[in-house]
Amino acid sequence: MPTGTVLLPIEGWLLADGSSNNAAPALNILTSTDASNPKARHWSMAFDDTVDEHMSVQFRLPVDYSSGGTFKFQFVMVSATANEVRWGIAVQAVTPGDGDLFVSLDPVGEGGGWTMVDETVPGTADTLDEVTITPAMDSAAAGDFILVELRREASHANDDATGDAVPVAMAFEYTTT
């Protein structure tokens, strides 16, 4: 079966509200250091190395969705330490006609819970790395409303990379009909 892709631009993600145990990464606009103009600029989210932080995004699952679901995202480390970053994804699918959408949105409790991965980061600062996470898809079906939470679990013993981890691009890949 062919693969479909949903692009999830960083600037489309919603930051956590900053309340207790709900910290958000820093939203940044990075500008090229190149001397020529125009200078390239892009959005990024800087996940701290001392506080668990997360952000969310929502999208409609395409009509050609058949099965599966893998999130692939690219990130860089601000520092040059070849240790590990612990990333997690939680997904909740809501089928049209199912209950009160705004009361029941909770991809961790109502969805499949967290799927965590430990990614060894490059030993050179600003080197692009890619992470693949395949979470439980919470009985997802074509046309469902999908809510996704991404987190860096900096408090976990396996997250020992120092400095900010900065996602710059993300996509969702799935098997089509």
Order of alpha helices (4+ residues) and beta strands (2+ residues): beta-beta-beta-beta-beta-beta-beta-alpha-beta-beta-beta-beta
